[in-house]
Amino acid sequence: MASERGKDEVLNRLLEAATVKWGRGVVEAMRPAFESTAEAIWKVQEFQLEAEEEPAHPATILRERRGKE
């Protein structure tokens, strides 16, 4: 449940900022895009690197792929 709450918090922050900028009507029409963007932002926020590990290092990429399989 905590992960869903984190995703919802990201989505709510995006929706609030977008509503201020573009208005509620535009934001509601674009909601699916904001939901997928919030999901992507949340995944990046939650990804943990080991100490001194480079994000583009082959070991990191391979470990992430193994975790998905």
C-alpha positions as CSV (number, residue, x, y, z in Angstrom):
1,M,0.0,0.0,0.0
2,A,2.9,2.4,0.7
3,S,4.0,2.2,-2.9
4,E,0.5,3.1,-4.2
5,R,0.4,6.0,-1.7
6,G,3.8,7.2,-3.1
7,K,2.5,7.0,-6.7
8,D,-0.6,8.9,-5.7
9,E,1.4,11.6,-4.0
10,V,3.5,12.1,-7.2
11,L,0.3,12.2,-9.3
12,N,-1.4,14.7,-7.0
13,R,1.6,17.0,-7.1
14,L,1.7,16.9,-10.9
15,L,-2.1,17.5,-11.1
16,E,-2.0,20.4,-8.7
17,A,0.9,22.1,-10.6
18,A,-0.7,21.5,-14.0
19,T,-4.1,22.8,-12.8
20,V,-2.5,26.0,-11.6
21,K,-0.7,26.4,-15.0
22,W,-3.4,25.2,-17.5
23,G,-6.7,24.9,-15.6
24,R,-8.8,21.9,-14.5
25,G,-10.4,21.2,-17.8
26,V,-7.2,20.8,-19.7
27,V,-5.7,18.7,-16.9
28,E,-8.6,16.3,-16.7
29,A,-8.4,15.8,-20.5
30,M,-4.7,15.0,-20.1
31,R,-5.1,12.8,-17.0
32,P,-3.9,9.5,-18.5
33,A,-0.7,11.2,-19.6
34,F,-0.2,12.6,-16.1
35,E,-0.8,9.1,-14.6
36,S,1.8,7.4,-16.8
37,T,4.2,10.3,-16.1
38,A,3.7,9.9,-12.4
39,E,4.3,6.2,-12.6
40,A,7.6,6.8,-14.4
41,I,8.7,9.5,-11.9
42,W,7.9,7.2,-9.0
43,K,9.9,4.3,-10.5
44,V,12.9,6.6,-10.9
45,Q,12.6,7.9,-7.4
46,E,12.4,4.4,-5.9
47,F,15.3,2.9,-7.8
48,Q,18.2,2.4,-5.4
49,L,21.9,2.2,-6.4
50,E,24.5,0.6,-4.3
51,A,27.3,2.8,-2.9
52,E,29.6,4.0,-5.7
53,E,27.5,2.3,-8.4
54,E,27.1,4.2,-11.6
55,P,23.6,4.2,-13.1
56,A,24.8,3.3,-16.7
57,H,27.2,0.6,-15.6
58,P,26.6,-2.7,-17.3
59,A,26.2,-4.5,-14.0
60,T,23.4,-2.2,-13.0
61,I,21.6,-2.5,-16.2
62,L,21.9,-6.3,-16.2
63,R,20.7,-6.5,-12.5
64,E,17.7,-4.5,-13.4
65,R,16.8,-6.7,-16.3
66,R,17.2,-9.8,-14.3
67,G,14.8,-8.4,-11.7
68,K,12.1,-7.9,-14.3
69,E,12.4,-11.5,-15.7
